[in-house]
């Protein structure tokens, strides 16, 4: 009878709905800096790296408007975003400057960097057509501290979550290039300073 078939139909509908649930996909940021020419470079310690609170979630965050964002439940970061940013910046700086000269705190007691980097990512916004990064950062060298800010943007290379991760990675490469250039300029024009112990 119809009454007897109702539970069966309901169960079939439920199973069909479960079967159509999208598969969760996981994404990583990538370091794309080409290796620099081999030459001695100062050691850099990444002493502090912060990412804005609204970005600290496993789902990808998409900006729908200036004041509204949405979460992509089935597009997730494979690692906490702050760890991904830190890893990517460290690898980029290592490629741009000196692979063995860039480390993240805590570093070995016997290793002392000439420069200390502190980086704060205030915005990292993925929109339908653009990606924007806003950051403040400082480089300490002996008694000198250089305070800088960066506002970087680029057009989206696609509409997929994979392209969003690639576009963010490209902005982090551009930011890493600015930091590396500041280190080179500061090292070329500065007297030898004692290693940082902060």
C-alpha positions as CSV (number, residue, x, y, z in Angstrom):
1,X,0.0,0.0,0.0
2,X,1.0,3.6,-0.3
3,X,1.3,3.8,3.5
4,X,3.7,0.9,3.6
5,X,5.8,2.2,0.7
6,X,6.2,5.7,2.2
7,X,9.1,4.8,4.6
8,X,10.8,3.0,1.7
9,X,10.5,6.0,-0.6
10,X,11.7,8.3,2.2
11,X,14.8,6.2,2.8
12,X,15.5,6.0,-0.9
13,X,15.3,9.8,-1.1
14,X,17.6,10.2,1.8
15,X,20.2,7.8,0.3
16,X,20.0,9.7,-3.0
17,X,20.6,13.0,-1.2
18,X,23.6,11.5,0.7
19,X,25.0,10.2,-2.6
20,X,25.0,13.6,-4.1
21,X,27.0,15.4,-1.4
22,X,30.0,17.1,-3.0
23,X,33.4,15.6,-2.2
24,X,35.6,17.7,0.1
25,X,38.7,18.9,-1.7
26,X,41.9,20.2,0.1
27,X,44.3,22.8,-1.2
28,X,47.9,24.0,-0.4
29,X,49.7,27.2,-1.1
30,X,52.8,26.8,-3.2
31,X,56.2,28.5,-3.2
32,X,57.1,29.5,-6.8
33,X,60.3,31.6,-6.4
34,X,63.0,30.6,-8.8
35,X,66.4,29.9,-7.1
36,X,68.7,33.0,-6.9
37,X,72.2,33.0,-8.1
38,X,74.6,31.4,-5.6
39,X,76.2,34.1,-3.4
40,X,76.5,34.8,0.3
41,X,73.3,36.2,1.8
42,X,72.4,37.3,5.3
43,X,70.5,34.9,7.5
44,X,66.8,35.8,8.2
45,X,64.7,34.5,11.1
46,X,60.9,34.7,10.8
47,X,60.3,35.7,14.4
48,X,56.5,36.3,14.1
49,X,53.8,35.8,11.5
50,X,50.1,36.6,12.1
51,X,47.0,36.2,9.9
52,X,43.8,38.1,10.4
53,X,41.3,36.2,12.6
54,X,38.6,36.0,9.9
55,X,40.9,34.0,7.7
56,X,41.7,31.4,10.4
57,X,39.3,28.7,9.5
58,X,39.7,25.5,7.5
59,X,37.3,26.5,4.7
60,X,38.3,28.9,1.9
61,X,36.9,32.3,2.5
62,X,35.4,34.2,-0.5
63,X,34.5,37.9,-0.3
64,X,31.0,38.5,-1.6
65,X,31.2,42.2,-0.9
66,X,33.2,44.6,1.2
67,X,31.3,43.5,4.4
68,X,30.2,40.0,3.6
69,X,32.0,36.8,3.1
70,X,31.1,33.2,2.5
71,X,32.7,29.9,3.4
72,X,33.3,27.1,0.8
73,X,32.4,24.1,2.9
74,X,33.9,21.6,0.4
75,X,37.0,23.6,-0.4
76,X,39.4,23.5,2.5
77,X,43.0,24.2,3.3
78,X,45.1,21.1,4.0
79,X,46.9,23.0,6.8
80,X,46.0,26.0,9.0
81,X,46.3,29.0,6.7
82,X,48.8,30.8,9.0
83,X,51.1,27.7,8.7
84,X,50.7,27.7,4.9
85,X,51.5,31.4,4.6
86,X,54.6,30.9,6.9
87,X,55.8,27.9,5.0
88,X,55.3,29.6,1.6
89,X,57.0,32.8,2.6
90,X,60.0,30.9,4.2
91,X,60.5,28.8,1.1
92,X,60.2,31.8,-1.2
93,X,62.7,33.8,0.8
94,X,65.1,30.8,0.9
95,X,64.9,30.6,-2.9
96,X,65.3,34.3,-3.4
97,X,68.2,34.7,-0.9
98,X,69.8,31.6,0.7
99,X,68.1,28.3,1.2
100,X,70.0,27.6,4.5
101,X,69.7,31.2,5.7
102,X,66.0,31.4,6.4
103,X,64.4,29.7,9.4
104,X,61.2,30.0,11.4
105,X,61.1,30.5,15.2
106,X,61.9,28.5,17.3
107,X,65.3,28.0,15.6
108,X,68.4,26.2,17.0
109,X,70.2,28.0,19.8
110,X,73.4,27.9,17.9
111,X,71.9,29.7,14.9
112,X,71.7,33.5,14.9
113,X,70.0,35.5,12.1
114,X,71.3,38.9,11.0
115,X,67.7,40.0,10.2
116,X,64.4,39.4,12.1
117,X,61.2,39.4,10.1
118,X,57.8,40.1,11.7
119,X,54.8,39.8,9.3
120,X,51.1,40.6,9.8
121,X,48.6,39.6,7.1
122,X,45.7,42.0,7.6
123,X,43.7,41.0,4.5
124,X,43.9,38.2,2.0
125,X,40.7,38.5,0.1
126,X,39.6,36.3,-2.8
127,X,36.8,37.9,-4.9
128,X,35.2,36.8,-8.1
129,X,37.6,38.7,-10.3
130,X,40.5,39.7,-8.0
131,X,42.7,38.7,-5.1
132,X,44.1,41.3,-2.7
133,X,46.7,41.0,0.0
134,X,47.4,43.8,2.6
135,X,50.3,43.3,5.0
136,X,52.5,45.2,7.4
137,X,56.0,43.9,8.1
138,X,59.2,44.9,9.8
139,X,62.9,43.9,9.4
140,X,65.1,44.3,12.4
141,X,68.9,44.5,11.9
142,X,71.0,45.3,14.9
143,X,69.6,48.5,16.4
144,X,67.7,49.4,13.2
145,X,64.1,48.4,12.4
146,X,62.6,49.0,9.0
147,X,58.8,49.2,9.0
148,X,57.0,48.6,5.8
149,X,53.5,47.9,4.4
150,X,52.4,46.2,1.2
151,X,49.1,46.3,-0.7
152,X,49.1,43.8,-3.6
153,X,46.4,42.8,-6.0
154,X,46.0,40.7,-9.1
155,X,43.3,39.6,-11.4
156,X,42.0,36.0,-10.9
157,X,43.4,33.5,-13.3
158,X,40.2,31.4,-13.1
159,X,37.1,30.7,-11.0
160,X,38.1,27.4,-9.4
161,X,39.3,26.9,-5.8
162,X,42.6,25.6,-7.3
163,X,43.1,28.9,-9.1
164,X,42.3,30.8,-5.9
165,X,45.1,28.9,-4.1
166,X,47.5,29.6,-7.0
167,X,46.6,33.3,-7.1
168,X,47.2,33.7,-3.3
169,X,50.5,31.9,-3.8
170,X,51.4,34.4,-6.5
171,X,50.7,37.3,-4.2
172,X,52.8,35.8,-1.4
173,X,55.7,35.4,-3.9
174,X,55.4,39.1,-4.8
175,X,55.4,40.0,-1.1
176,X,58.4,37.7,-0.5
177,X,60.2,39.5,-3.4
178,X,59.6,42.9,-1.6
179,X,61.0,41.5,1.6
180,X,64.0,40.0,-0.1
181,X,64.7,43.3,-1.9
182,X,64.6,45.2,1.4
183,X,67.0,42.7,2.9
184,X,69.4,43.1,0.0
185,X,69.2,46.9,0.1
186,X,69.7,47.0,3.8
187,X,72.6,44.6,3.8
188,X,74.4,46.4,1.0
189,X,74.2,49.8,2.8
190,X,74.6,48.7,6.4
191,X,77.7,48.0,8.5
192,X,78.0,44.6,10.0
193,X,75.6,44.2,12.8
194,X,75.6,41.6,15.6
195,X,73.3,38.6,15.1
196,X,69.8,39.0,16.4
197,X,68.9,37.4,19.7
198,X,65.4,38.7,20.1
